[in-house]
Amino acid sequence: MREYLDTNELAERLHIGTTTLVKWRRDLEGPPWIRYGKRHIRYPIAGVENWLAANLYGEEGGPLRLIMSEEQPDDL
């Protein structure tokens, strides 16, 4: 199992644009991330899951599980 997602992978899973993630990093918002080298940004999956859980509204576990899993719900 992978431990990190790149910007494109996380944007796809969250159904947002990569520019949103860039803005969140610039504004020190959003999920935790690490930079190594000058251009390599990665998001630890555990950190993203914790961030989502801390910002989850509504039914506990429902949206979080769908966003972070590889599976897509039938009704999307």
TAURCOR-V35682 format. One record per backbone hydrogen bond with DSSP energy under -1.0 kcal/mol. CO is the residue of the C=O (numbers start at 1). NH is the residue of the N-H. If there is no record, write none. Layout:
# TAURCOR-V35682
((CO/NH) (CO/NH))
This chain:
# TAURCOR-V35682
((3/45) (5/43) (6/10) (7/11) (8/12) (9/13) (10/14) (11/16) (17/21) (18/22) (19/23) (20/24) (21/25) (22/26) (23/27) (24/29) (25/28) (34/42) (36/40) (40/36) (42/34) (43/5) (44/48) (45/49) (46/50) (47/51) (48/52) (49/53) (50/54) (51/55) (61/65) (62/66) (63/67) (64/68) (65/69) (73/76))
